[in-house]
Amino acid sequence: METTSHSANVLANPTYIPSIGAVSMAGPCSLYSRGHRVHPIQMRVVSGHPSWKPATITEVEGNTVTFESEGMEFRLWNHDADLLTGMRDVAAIEPLAVVEWTVVHRLLSVTVGNRALVVYLSHHPHTECKPFQDAPPQTATPQN
């Protein structure tokens, strides 16, 4: 099993998996669209939603994850290849890991206890990652 810097963190330190609610992993991308980050409000909406179904991750290749759910195979994209690899690794080595998929919301989740890794998936990259912008410089306007 190949590991990356992200998955190596998961393998070395299982508490690296964030608590549910901290679903947006730190990274250079600021987008919340398909294939990018999961917005906290989006996660709150789907938490406990009946559309979650059991899934099995079968392969991660770069930014593409392949998994099975309800007899169907899905091959979808996410901008964070390291996070996908970390999810695969946790699902493979952690006996208590629960992998679930919601086709309605296009989220794939690997949960262990009250901690989860969650990704927002897309059929292909819709948009390139957008880096966070620094705050614009403050300019003082003289007051008369």
N, C-alpha and C positions, 0 to 999 in steps of 0.2 A: 504494500500500500504506500503510494507516494504521499509525502506530507509537504506542506508549504509552511511558511512562517506562521500563518494564521492557524492552520490545523495543528502545527507543532505546539502552539500555545494551548489549544484545546486538549491535546493528548497529555501534555505535561501538567496541566492545571485545570481539572474539570470545573472548578468554580469560576473559570473564565466565562462560562456560559452566563449571559446576563439574566437578571431577574425578569420575569414577564412584566411588560410595561416599558422596559428599556430595550425596545426592539430595533431601534435604529442604531446600527453599529457605527462607530467613529470611522471616518474615511474621507476621501477628498471630494466625494460627490454630494451635491446639495439637492438633487432631484428626488421627488416623491412620485414619479410616474412609473408605469409598468416597467419592470426590469431593473428598477432602481431601489431606493430606500422605502421602508414601510413607515408610513406616518403613524404617530401614536394614536391619533383619533381613529384611523383606519383599523388599527389593532383592537382598540376598545370596542368598535362596532362589531367585529367578527368574533371577539372572545365569547365562547359559549354558543356561537351560532350553529345550528344543526347541519350546516353544509360541510363541516369538517369530516373527512373520511380517512380511514387508515391508508397508509402508503408505504412503499418500500423503495429506497433509493438504490438503483442498480448501477449507476455510473455517473462520474463527474469528469468531464473533459473540458478544461479551460472554463469558459463562462457558461457552459451548457450542462444541465443536470438532467439525467434520465431517471424516471421513477415509474412505478406501477401503482395504480389505485383502481379498485373495483373492476379488475380484469382489463383495464386499458393501460397502454404505455404512453407516457408523456415525455417529450424532449423539449425543454424550455430554457430560456436564457435569463441570466442575471448579471449585472455589471461587476459583481464581487466574486471572482473565481476563488479567492482564498476562503471566503465564507462558505461557498458551496462545498469546497473540499473539507472544511471543518465540520460541516453538517454531516457529510458522508462518514467521516471518521468517528464522530460521536455515535451515530446510528449503528456503526459496525462494532464498536468496542464496548458500548455502555448497555448492559442487559436491561436496564430500566428505561431506555430511550423509547419514546413514542413518536413515530413519524406520521404526520397527518397532512392532508392536502384539501384545500377548498377550491374547487373549480369556479365557483361563483365569484370569489374574490382574488383568485390566482395567487394564493399564498401557500407556501410549503413551510412546515414547522417541524423542528426536532425538539422535543420537550423531555427534560429529565427533572422529575419532581416539580418544583415551582419555577424552574428556569427554562428558557427557550431561545433557540435561534430561529428566526423567521425571515424568509425572503419573499419579495414580490416578483413574480415571474412574468415573462413575456415570450411570445413565439420567436421574436428576433429583436435586436436592438432598435427601438423606435427613435431614440435620441441618444446622442453622446452624453457622457457625464458632464455635468456643469460644476466647476469648482466653486467652493464657497468664496464669496467676494468679501474683501475687507471693507469695513465701514468707510464711507466716503470721508475725505478729510474735512474737518470742521473749519469753516472760515468765519471769522468774526466780522460782523457788519457793524460799522461804527454807528453809534446811537447819537442823535443830535438832541 
